[in-house]
Every structure is written in structure tokens, then in C-alpha cells.
Amino acid sequence: MIKLKIKSGDIVKVIAGDHKGTQGKVLRVLREKNKAIVEGVNMVSKHTKPSAKNPQGGIVKTEAPIHISNIALLDPKTNEVTKVALKVEGDKKVRVSKKSNQVL
């Protein structure tokens, strides 16, 4: 399995596809599929049957997964798209922004 450089809770920008240019927070990362679920991006309509939780049923809007290659991490300092480097500080591995050289 590949080591992904995006984690849940990161702020990312969509760099390709229908939702290009939109920003959002990563809710979940699906490592086995190389996809991530980003808040407010790639919304799909899902038809739900009435249940105890939702007695009315109907159409619900939810986020669908988007491929990792179509999103890029935003630098918290400059608010621009950046690449990520992995560095060892002491005995821990940390993610570092290549644009501002700041620990993420």
C-alpha cells in the first residue's frame, strides 16, 4: 500500500475534474482505493428508503470519494497549493510544506 501524504482534517484544493478550484476539509481517506472524501466536493444525490432513523426517506445529498491525484494540499501559511516532504525530526517523521518549509 502506498504512503499517502494527505490525512483527514487537512484543507485541500481540487486541481482537476468537475469541481476544480473548490476547497474543503478532508473528512476521510480511503487508502485501499486511493481516494478521499472532501467536505462539500463531489456531491451526489442518494435515494434512501424510509427507516427508523429517517422515517420520511427521500433524496439525500452526500459527498462521494474523489481520487487523491485530483486534490492538492493547501499551505496554511500562504494558502496556496503545495507539495509535501517527509522529514525526520528527532525520532518522529513529520510532514513539511515544500513552499513555506513549515511543519504541517
Phi, psi and omega per residue, in radians:
M1 nan 2.482 -3.090
I2 -1.389 2.511 3.040
K3 -1.401 2.007 -3.141
L4 -1.552 2.533 -3.095
K5 -1.735 0.163 3.087
I6 -2.029 2.321 -3.135
K7 -2.104 2.840 3.084
S8 -1.162 2.444 -3.088
G9 1.742 -0.253 3.109
D10 -1.268 2.626 3.014
I11 -1.660 2.152 -3.081
V12 -2.185 2.874 3.083
K13 -2.164 2.402 3.110
V14 -1.388 2.186 -3.070
I15 -1.885 -0.084 3.126
A16 -2.699 2.669 3.082
G17 1.787 -2.959 -3.076
D18 -1.118 -0.522 -3.051
H19 -1.804 0.471 -3.091
K20 -0.997 2.310 3.101
G21 1.711 -0.284 -3.121
T22 -1.432 2.600 3.141
Q23 -1.997 2.677 3.097
G24 -2.979 2.996 -3.135
K25 -1.653 2.406 3.108
V26 -1.308 2.101 3.136
L27 -1.518 -0.713 -3.084
R28 -2.648 2.559 3.059
V29 -2.019 2.201 3.113
L30 -1.771 1.599 -3.014
R31 -1.106 -0.688 -3.071
E32 -1.191 -0.404 3.137
K33 -1.861 -0.016 -3.075
N34 0.990 0.723 -3.133
K35 -2.267 2.841 3.105
A36 -2.428 2.633 3.069
I37 -1.813 2.082 -3.074
V38 -1.939 2.357 -3.088
E39 -1.068 2.126 3.072
G40 1.382 0.106 -3.115
V41 -2.029 2.466 3.102
N42 1.049 0.890 -3.134
M43 -1.279 2.347 3.107
V44 -2.213 2.662 3.093
S45 -1.610 2.220 -3.117
K46 -2.066 2.209 3.128
H47 -1.480 2.176 -3.106
T48 -2.046 2.479 3.073
K49 -1.392 2.650 3.058
P50 -1.058 2.395 3.128
S51 -2.489 -3.139 3.119
A52 -1.131 -0.628 -3.141
K53 -1.264 -0.698 -3.119
N54 -2.259 1.493 -3.032
P55 -1.160 -0.401 -3.128
Q56 -1.380 -0.637 -3.049
G57 1.321 -2.719 3.065
G58 1.899 -2.762 -3.071
I59 -1.804 2.226 -3.111
V60 -2.079 2.353 3.085
K61 -1.563 2.212 3.108
T62 -2.375 2.833 3.089
E63 -1.460 2.370 3.060
A64 -1.775 2.714 -3.139
P65 -1.132 2.585 3.080
I66 -2.173 2.519 -3.066
H67 -1.161 2.484 -3.097
I68 -1.016 -0.598 -3.104
S69 -1.199 -0.269 -3.121
N70 -1.649 0.036 3.110
I71 -2.211 2.643 3.124
A72 -2.345 2.542 -3.120
L73 -1.259 2.477 3.073
L74 -1.680 2.377 3.084
D75 -1.266 2.184 -3.107
P76 -1.151 -0.456 -3.094
K77 -1.398 -0.864 -3.056
T78 -1.736 -0.202 -3.106
N79 1.037 0.586 3.086
E80 -2.063 2.834 3.103
V81 -1.164 2.391 -3.123
T82 -2.446 2.768 2.994
K83 -1.617 2.910 -3.063
V84 -2.104 2.355 3.033
A85 -1.990 2.575 3.078
L86 -1.823 2.149 3.132
K87 -2.198 2.708 3.109
V88 -1.771 2.086 3.068
E89 -2.034 1.953 -3.059
G90 1.230 -2.006 3.098
D91 -2.012 0.202 -3.125
K92 -2.022 2.558 3.018
K93 -1.564 2.270 3.120
V94 -2.204 2.678 3.075
R95 -1.600 2.330 -3.100
V96 -2.189 2.365 3.076
S97 -1.260 2.324 -3.132
K98 -1.375 -0.347 3.131
K99 -1.389 -0.861 -3.056
S100 -1.872 -0.038 -3.127
N101 0.996 0.596 -3.110
Q102 -1.850 2.476 3.124
V103 -1.214 2.330 -3.120
L104 -1.627 nan nan
